[in-house]
Amino acid sequence: MKKIIFLAALALFIFMEGCNSEKAPVTPDGGSQLTIKAYWNDSQDSIAHYVPMANAKVILSSEYGMQVKNTDANGVLELTGLPSAVYDVSVRMQHPLDASITLVGTRLSIAISPEKAAVDTIYAQPTSNSGIAINEIYQAGSSSNGLKYFKDQFIELYNSSDSVKYLDGMMVMRFTGSTTAGVDQDNDGDIDGLSYAYKFPGNPGERNYPFPPKKFLVLAQYAYNHKNECAASIDLSNADWEFYDQFDSKEFENPNVPNILNMKSDKAVDFMMALNNDVIVISDGRDQTLTDGIDISTVLDGVEFQTDSKTAKTLDSRIDRGYTISPPSYSGKSIQRRQAGEDTNNSQLDWEILPYPTPGYQK
């Protein structure tokens, strides 16, 4: 009996020693550092004069999520206790002399090793900021009981400014074509590949359709309760606006929701977005000559979404320097800006996938 007890104790001792012999990680996670130094050129001539971006917003994104911080008075942000990862960083601040201009600088793929310190300098460029931005896109569609459904698509706008904007004459457009979607083909200051163009009533400069500050507007493909067709879908019967093709005599219309009208009589088609990859642009509507591209100077915002990070970008970088990844088809998921109206002109940093659409509010 004593021999059995001895052997059992010996086996337990060997087992415990085996467990204790497993080596602990040499470099525990969360011990890395990153210092960001941000500057912008305040010179009015050809000689650059860089000054610190004091108290600028810094958006830090990695596989571990997103952080939003601010630089100090010297344009410096020191981050400690970071896990080792590859980081994308965007720095932004309002131009001190022109509220319509945002200074934006980005740095992608900053690799930080375990227990290491990295330093990076970012130089911002001026970007026009109208206050109106595309805030959410729901294009993937939903699925229920084997039914695949995509008539519940919508685009959400947000007015991030502190003043009333006006929708009169604004256009919502889709650009398609594997190599021409939003490309300035002739280097003449416009983007080509326009396929759909829908317009708000009125003309640019008029003030009949106000867009209040800090408000969301939902633009529905069909302003309808889509749960009636697909149980997993959403109710858009109370959308703010509805895309309406006046050239189609059989087009659905919700009489309680105002219309955004088709600008292309030669293309009688609903404003449908591709499920996986597309380019969506909104403009102030001053350029309504649709046969030779849309002037970049009239563009308020543009977003490109693609299925994966290996796809070639097409939308002109003056509108968007990156693109966001789209959710799978019929997944019931949408894409939304990480923060309402926050537009750094780089969708890779600005957007994220939501588990479900949020028309009219920010998740």
N, C-alpha and C positions, 0 to 999 in steps of 0.2 A: 504493500500500500504506500509505504514511504517513497518507494522508487517511482510510483506513478505520480505522486504529488511533486517529487523532485523534477521529473521530466516535464510536467505541465508548467511548473514555474520557470524552468529553463526555456521552454518554447515561448512563454509570455515575455521573458526577458529579451530573447532574440527578436521577437516581433516588435517590441517597443524600441529597441536599439535601431531596427531597420527604419522605423518611422522617424526617429530623431535624427537619423543620418542624412535625411533629405535636405539638401542645401537650400537655405533661404535665398531669395533674389539678391544679387549683389548690388543692384541699383534700384531701390524701391521707386515706384512711380510717384509723380507729383513733386519732383525735386528740380524741375527745369525752370529756367528764367528767360524772359523775352523783354527787351527794351526797344520801344518804338520811338523814333524821332521824326516829327512831322513838320514840313515846311511848305510855304507857298510863295510864289513870285509876285510881289506887290509893285514891281517896276512898270512904268508906263511906256518904256522905250525898249530898245533891243538888248540892253545890258541887264541881265537878270539880277535881281536883288531878293534873295530868299529870307523870309522872316518866319519865326515859329508859328505854328497853328495852336495858339493858346486856347485851352479849354475846349478842344475839338472832340467830337464824338468818335470813338474807336469801336468798330465792330469786329470781334475776333471769332472766327468760326473754325471748327475742327470736327473730327468724328465724335468728340465728346459733347458737342452742342455749341451754343453760342454764348458769348459774353459781350456786354456793352459797357464800356468804360469811358473815361475822359482823360485827355492829356492835361498836364499842368500848365502853368503860366509860361513855361519855356518850350511848350510843344512836345513834352516828353511823357511817355507812359512806361512805367516799370512794372512788369508782371512777374510774380514769383509763385512758387508752388504749382507750376503747370505740369500736367502729364506730358510725356514725350509724345509728339504727334506731328502731323503736317498741318500748318495753320494758314488760313486765308485772312488777310487783314484789310479793312477799309477804314479810312479816316475822312471825316467830313465836317465842314462848318460853313455857316452862312458868310458870304462875302461881306466885310465890314462896311462897304460903301454902297452895295447894291443888293437889296433883299431878294431880287429875282435870280441871283446867281449863287450857286452852291460850289464850294471848293471841295473837290473829291480826289482822293489818292488811294490807290490799292496796291497791295503786294500779295501775290498768290504763291502758294506752296512753299512757305517758310518751314523747313524741316528742323525740328529741335530734338536733339538726342537726349537720352536719360541723363539727369544730373549735369546738364550743360547749360551755358548761358549764351544767348544769341542777341545780336544788336542789328537792327535794320532801320534804314532811313527811307521815308516816303515823301515824295514831292507831289503836291496836289495840283490839279488842273481845274480851271473854271468850268462849270456846267450850268446851263440855263435851267431854272427851276420854276415851272408855272404854278406849282401847288397842286395840280391835278395829276394823279398817277393811277395806272392800272394796279389794283391792290390784290385782286384774287381772280383766278381763272379756273373755271370748272368745265373741263372739256372731256374728261375720261369716260363719263357715262357710268351707268350702274347696271346691276344684274340681279334678277330675282326669279327663282323657280325656272331657271333655264332661259329666261328672257333677257336679251342684251339690249340695252336702251340708252340712247344718247340725245334725245330731244330735250333733255333737261339742262343743257349747257347754259352757262351764263358768264358774264364778265362783270366784275365789281370795280367801280371807281371810288377814289377817296380824295377829298379836298383837304390837304394837310396844312393849308395856309390859315391865316387868321382873318381872312376877308372873303366876302362873297365872290364867287366866280360865276361865269355865265356860259351855258352850254350852246347858245345860239350858233348854228352853223358848224359845230364841231363834227368831225368825221371819225368813225370807227372802221378800221380796215384790216384786211387779212392779206398777207403776201405769201405766195406759194412758188414752187419751183426749186428743185434741188440746188441750183447754183445761182438763181436770181432773186431769191426771197429776201428783199430788203437790201440788195446790193446796189451801190452807186456804179452802174456799169460803165457809164461814159465819163465819169469824174466831173459831172456837171452840177453837183450839189443836190441831187435828188436820189430817191431810192426806187428801184424797179421791182417788177414781179407782182404788181398789184392784181389781186383776183377779185376780192369783194370790197365794196365801199358803201357804207351806210351813213346817213347824215341826220343829225338832230335838226329840228325845224329852225327856220330863221336864217340869218346871215351873221357872219363874224362881226363883232362890234355891237350887235344889238343886245338888249338886256330884258328879254322876255322869259328866260328859263334859268332862274338862279340856282346855283349850287352852293349851299351854305357851307361855312367853314367847319372842319372836323366832322363831316358827314360822309356816309357811304351811299352810293347809288348802285342798284342792281339792274343790269341790262340783260334781260332774258331772251333766249332764242324763241321761246314760247312762254308767255305769262300765263301759266296754267298749273293746276295742281297735278303734278306728274305722278303722285302716288296712286292716282286713279288708273294709271297704265302700268306702273312698275312699283311694287310695294316698297322697294329699297330706295326709291328716288326721293325727290324733295318737292315742296309746295312753292311754286313761283307765281302763284296767282296774284300776289301783292307786290310784284316787282315794281321798280320805279319807272322803267322803260321797257319797251318790247321791240325787238327787231321785226319789221314788217315789210314784206315784199309786195308793193302795190301793183306790180306787174303780173302777179299770180292771182287769178280770180278766185281760186280755191284756198287762198292763204288763211290760216287761222288768225283771228284778231280778238284780243280781250278789250272790250269797249271801255273798260275802266282804267286802262294803262296807256299812256301816250306812246306814240310810235317813233322809232328811228327808221328812216326810209331808205330804200335801195337807190343808190346813185347810178347803177349800171343797168340801163334798160335792155342791153344785149345779154344780160345774165340774170334771168328770172330764177333766183335760187335763194333759199333761206340762208341766214348768216350762220353757217355751220363751221365749226373748227375741227381740224384733224385731231384724232384721239391721242396721238403720240408726239407729233412734231409739227410746229407751226410758228408763224410770226404774226403777232397782233400789234397794231399801231393805232394810236389816237393822235389826231392833229387838230389845230385850231380852225381848219376849214378854209383858210385863205387861198390855198391852191386846190382848185376843183377841176383842173384839167387833168383828167385821169389817164390819158393816153401816153404821156411822156414821163411818168414817175411822179412822186410827191416830193416837193421841196423839203429838205431836211430842216430848214429854218422854221417850218410850220409845224413840225412834229412836237407834241407835248410829252409823249412817252411811248416806249415800244418794248415788247418782251418777246424773246424767242425761247421756246421750250423744245427739248429734244429727248430721245429715249435713253441715251447714254453719253458719257463724257468723251467718247472717242469720235463722235459725229463732228463733221466740219461745220464751223459757225458761218452764218451767211449775213445776218443783219448788220448793217454798217455800225462800226464801233463808236461813231459819234452819237449814236442813239443808245446802244447797249454794248458794253465791252465783253460780255459773257453771255451764257444762257443757262437756264435752269433745267433740271431733270424733271421729266413728266412722270406721273404715276402710271401704272399699267392700265390698259384698256378695260373698261367696265368694272373698275375696282371700287367705284364710289368715292374716290379720293380726289382732292383738288390741290392746287398750288396757290400759295399766298405769300405776300411779303412778310418777313419775319416781324417787322414792326410796321404799323399802318402808315402808308405813304412814304416810308423811308426808302429813297431811291438814290443809290450811289452810282447808277448807270452800269452796274455789273450784276446781272441776274444770278450769277453763280454765288454771290454773297447775299443778295437781297431776299431770295426766295427759299421756301421750304415746302415739303409735301405735307398736307394735312390728312388725317384719317377719314375726314368727312367734310363736305362743303359747308361754308359759313356765310350764306348770302346776307349782307347787311350788317355784319358785325365782325370783330376781330377775335380770333381764338386766343 
